[in-house]
Amino acid sequence: MGGKQTGARKYFFYCLACLISLSLFHCAAIDELIKREKAKGSLRQGQKLLTQGSYDKALNDFQKALALSNQKPPGDEALFNMGLIYASSRYPRRDLRKSIHFFIKILNDYPQSRFVEEAKIWLGVLYENEKIPLLVKKMKELEAKQLEPKQPEMKEPEPKPDDVSESREFQTRNQRLLAMGDYERFIYENQRVLSLNHTRFPKDEALFNLGLVYAHTKNPKKDFGKSIDFFTRLINNYPKSPLVDQAKIWVEILQEYEELGKVIDKLKQVDIEIEERKREKTK
């Protein structure tokens, strides 16, 4: 009898332990679900504030979403939006290095995220764009030297679609093409969507994708003028598209990048003029 009672007691405690474990697991799962829903709520609120131009408040909500996500979605989207804010010239505390940091964090913490390819394109442009202040400073220094003709031996400057399922399928296909580096096919697919009359196809996304691919620093046919044109068409033709805010930031960045080209051209011209002055002095 004693053996049977001991066995029954052991079985009882085993069942109790299983029950407690299941209860704890269930509680943990519910807690995780609640946190994820809160993260989504903070993300939505941040996106709304971003559209309104309340950048600091939006950043605060995106930070909350990130903290609640525990390195799971929608943490990747929160990081992406923070990168966008710090890249925007409309944000008073704009900081390209912080923007770069957030995009890199997506690549490191969310390697499977749907934002990975876009983050890579942003990084390619931002690394170059960050040089603008240095080049402007260099240009001003060289121009100042030009105004001092009596200065001896100047040093030579150093060269320096409306249906959600259709939309998701469309974007998944495009992300795959971008990841493969098949830019020509990517351009063809999106141009094809623009040529179709059916409203089911996401033409705002096609315009956005074409803007992206022509801004991609690894695309052999990279063309910032075309990129700006596609983003501008998206802004003008689809003002209610959720991609408009991002397109506006892209236009700002790319226009600055074009200014970078002008600065570089100006630097080259200043270098030529300085060389000519040096040759005149040696005659």
CORWOPE-V423991 format. One record per backbone hydrogen bond with DSSP energy under -1.0 kcal/mol. NH is the residue of the N-H (numbers start at 1). CO is the residue of the C=O. If there is no record, write none. Layout:
((NH & CO) (NH & CO))
This chain:
((5 & 1) (6 & 2) (7 & 3) (8 & 4) (9 & 5) (10 & 6) (11 & 7) (12 & 8) (13 & 9) (14 & 10) (15 & 11) (16 & 12) (17 & 13) (18 & 14) (19 & 15) (20 & 16) (21 & 17) (22 & 18) (23 & 19) (24 & 20) (25 & 21) (26 & 22) (27 & 23) (28 & 24) (29 & 25) (30 & 26) (31 & 27) (32 & 28) (33 & 29) (34 & 30) (35 & 31) (36 & 32) (37 & 33) (38 & 34) (39 & 35) (40 & 36) (41 & 37) (42 & 38) (43 & 39) (44 & 40) (45 & 41) (46 & 42) (47 & 43) (48 & 44) (49 & 45) (50 & 46) (51 & 47) (52 & 48) (53 & 50) (54 & 49) (55 & 53) (58 & 54) (59 & 55) (60 & 56) (61 & 57) (62 & 58) (63 & 59) (64 & 60) (65 & 61) (66 & 62) (67 & 63) (68 & 64) (75 & 72) (78 & 74) (79 & 75) (80 & 76) (81 & 77) (82 & 78) (83 & 79) (84 & 80) (85 & 81) (86 & 82) (91 & 88) (94 & 91) (95 & 86) (99 & 95) (100 & 96) (101 & 97) (102 & 98) (103 & 99) (104 & 100) (105 & 101) (106 & 102) (107 & 103) (108 & 104) (109 & 105) (110 & 106) (113 & 110) (116 & 113) (119 & 115) (120 & 116) (121 & 117) (122 & 118) (123 & 119) (124 & 120) (125 & 121) (126 & 122) (127 & 123) (129 & 125) (130 & 126) (131 & 128) (132 & 129) (135 & 131) (136 & 132) (137 & 133) (138 & 134) (139 & 135) (140 & 136) (141 & 137) (142 & 138) (143 & 139) (144 & 140) (145 & 141) (146 & 142) (148 & 145) (151 & 148) (162 & 199) (167 & 163) (168 & 164) (169 & 165) (170 & 166) (171 & 167) (172 & 168) (173 & 169) (174 & 170) (175 & 171) (176 & 172) (177 & 173) (178 & 174) (179 & 175) (180 & 176) (182 & 177) (183 & 181) (186 & 182) (187 & 183) (188 & 184) (189 & 185) (190 & 186) (191 & 187) (192 & 188) (193 & 189) (194 & 190) (195 & 191) (201 & 198) (203 & 201) (206 & 202) (207 & 203) (208 & 204) (209 & 205) (210 & 206) (211 & 207) (212 & 208) (213 & 209) (214 & 210) (215 & 212) (219 & 216) (222 & 219) (223 & 214) (227 & 223) (228 & 224) (229 & 225) (230 & 226) (231 & 227) (232 & 228) (233 & 229) (234 & 230) (235 & 231) (236 & 232) (237 & 233) (238 & 234) (241 & 238) (244 & 241) (247 & 243) (248 & 244) (249 & 245) (250 & 246) (251 & 247) (252 & 248) (253 & 249) (254 & 250) (255 & 251) (256 & 252) (257 & 253) (258 & 254) (259 & 255) (260 & 256) (261 & 257) (262 & 258) (263 & 259) (264 & 260) (265 & 261) (266 & 262) (267 & 263) (268 & 264) (269 & 265) (270 & 266) (271 & 267) (272 & 268) (273 & 269) (274 & 270) (275 & 271) (276 & 272) (277 & 273) (278 & 274) (279 & 275) (280 & 276) (281 & 277) (282 & 278))
